[in-house]
Amino acid sequence: MQVYWIADCCHSGDLTRDIAVPGKRPNKPRLFPIPVDMQWRIRTAKYKQIKSRSIINGMLDVGFISGCRSDQTSADTIDGSGRPCGAFTNHFLQVMNDPNAKQLTIRQITTNINQLLRQDGYPQEPQVEGTRVDKIWMT
């Protein structure tokens, strides 16, 4: 199972980090640990010789794209049909509407979104993290 977590919200770059304490250097981003209730299932599955494709080196196989850096806010915009939406979401959908997008990695997808946001004058810079960063979107 492949999991992609996409967050288009203010300060979304902080979603995978420990809470910052004023005057203290922030911790490095952390990978996505396996929830305790799933650890038991994984041990049981290993015992039964069932392998989980969603686990890599003990971590969930997740790709996370944030709408902006942790020191930025995600802008709002209006999509092509006149509906309000997030600027990141709007540009993500533009990139994903390209038939070749499914053959890109989420790092490449995020780079393309960043380019479109800059072209349209948005200062936010989406970030990408997780074990799926350099894997093809549709594998």
Secondary structure per residue as TSV (DSSP state, phi and psi in degrees):
chain	resnum	aa	ss	phi	psi
A	1	M	-	360.0	133.8
A	2	Q	-	-104.1	136.8
A	3	V	E	-122.9	129.1
A	4	Y	E	-121.0	129.4
A	5	W	E	-114.9	116.3
A	6	I	E	-121.3	122.3
A	7	A	E	-123.6	117.7
A	8	D	-	-112.5	77.7
A	9	C	S	-146.8	160.3
A	10	C	T	-57.4	136.4
A	11	H	T	57.9	31.4
A	12	S	G	-66.6	-17.0
A	13	G	G	-64.0	-14.6
A	14	D	G	-88.6	-4.3
A	15	L	T	-64.1	-23.1
A	16	T	T	-107.7	13.6
A	17	R	S	-117.1	160.9
A	18	D	-	-67.0	156.5
A	19	I	-	-64.6	131.2
A	20	A	-	-74.6	138.8
A	21	V	-	-109.0	127.3
A	22	P	T	-52.7	132.7
A	23	G	T	83.7	-3.2
A	24	K	S	-115.5	137.8
A	25	R	-	-64.8	132.5
A	26	P	-	-65.7	149.4
A	27	N	-	-70.9	158.0
A	28	K	-	-63.8	155.0
A	29	P	-	-58.7	145.0
A	30	R	-	-109.2	153.5
A	31	L	-	-75.1	173.6
A	32	F	-	-89.1	105.6
A	33	P	B	-70.9	158.5
A	34	I	-	-80.0	125.4
A	35	P	-	-57.1	147.3
A	36	V	H	-54.7	-43.8
A	37	D	H	-65.5	-26.3
A	38	M	H	-80.7	-28.3
A	39	Q	H	-58.5	-41.4
A	40	W	H	-62.3	-43.3
A	41	R	H	-63.2	-38.4
A	42	I	H	-67.3	-44.5
A	43	R	H	-59.9	-42.7
A	44	T	H	-64.1	-42.9
A	45	A	H	-63.2	-41.5
A	46	K	H	-63.3	-39.0
A	47	Y	H	-61.3	-37.5
A	48	K	T	-88.0	7.1
A	49	Q	T	65.4	29.4
A	50	I	-	-100.8	128.5
A	51	K	-	-102.5	141.6
A	52	S	-	-100.8	122.5
A	53	R	T	-79.0	-5.1
A	54	S	T	-92.4	4.0
A	55	I	E	-118.6	129.8
A	56	I	E	-130.1	121.1
A	57	N	T	48.6	42.4
A	58	G	T	78.2	6.0
A	59	M	E	-119.6	150.0
A	60	L	E	-63.0	141.4
A	61	D	-	-84.3	84.2
A	62	V	E	-123.8	143.7
A	63	G	E	-116.1	129.1
A	64	F	E	-120.3	126.7
A	65	I	E	-120.1	122.7
A	66	S	E	-97.4	152.1
A	67	G	S	-71.6	-16.4
A	68	C	S	-165.2	173.0
A	69	R	-	-70.8	165.9
A	70	S	T	-68.2	-20.5
A	71	D	T	-97.3	12.6
A	72	Q	S	-121.7	171.4
A	73	T	-	-118.5	152.7
A	74	S	-	-86.1	128.3
A	75	A	-	-79.6	155.4
A	76	D	E	-99.0	156.7
A	77	T	E	-153.4	-174.5
A	78	I	E	-119.7	129.9
A	79	D	-	-78.7	179.6
A	80	G	T	-60.1	-22.3
A	81	S	T	-95.6	4.8
A	82	G	S	90.3	5.6
A	83	R	-	-90.3	141.1
A	84	P	E	-70.3	143.9
A	85	C	E	-162.9	175.0
A	86	G	E	-76.3	144.7
A	87	A	H	-61.1	-42.0
A	88	F	H	-61.3	-47.5
A	89	T	H	-58.9	-44.9
A	90	N	H	-58.7	-46.5
A	91	H	H	-74.1	-32.1
A	92	F	H	-59.8	-47.2
A	93	L	H	-64.7	-36.1
A	94	Q	H	-61.1	-46.3
A	95	V	H	-63.8	-44.2
A	96	M	H	-73.2	-16.5
A	97	N	T	-73.6	-14.4
A	98	D	S	-71.6	126.3
A	99	P	G	-58.0	-25.0
A	100	N	G	-83.3	-8.6
A	101	A	G	-62.0	-31.3
A	102	K	G	-68.3	-12.2
A	103	Q	G	-98.2	4.3
A	104	L	S	-94.2	158.6
A	105	T	B	-81.9	164.0
A	106	I	H	-69.5	-23.6
A	107	R	H	-64.5	-44.9
A	108	Q	H	-65.7	-40.2
A	109	I	H	-60.5	-45.0
A	110	T	H	-65.1	-39.1
A	111	T	H	-60.8	-43.6
A	112	N	H	-64.3	-40.0
A	113	I	H	-63.8	-44.1
A	114	N	H	-58.4	-42.3
A	115	Q	H	-62.2	-44.7
A	116	L	H	-64.8	-41.8
A	117	L	H	-60.9	-44.2
A	118	R	H	-62.8	-43.7
A	119	Q	H	-58.4	-35.6
A	120	D	T	-91.2	7.2
A	121	G	T	85.0	15.1
A	122	Y	-	-90.3	129.0
A	123	P	-	-81.7	-11.0
A	124	Q	-	-69.4	149.0
A	125	E	-	-127.3	100.1
A	126	P	-	-56.8	147.4
A	127	Q	E	-119.4	154.9
A	128	V	E	-129.8	138.3
A	129	E	E	-147.2	171.5
A	130	G	E	107.2	176.7
A	131	T	T	-75.2	-17.8
A	132	R	T	-93.7	5.8
A	133	V	T	-51.0	-44.5
A	134	D	T	-106.9	20.8
A	135	K	S	-101.7	150.9
A	136	I	B	-63.5	138.2
A	137	W	T	-52.9	-48.6
A	138	M	T	-109.6	66.9
A	139	T	-	-111.3	360.0
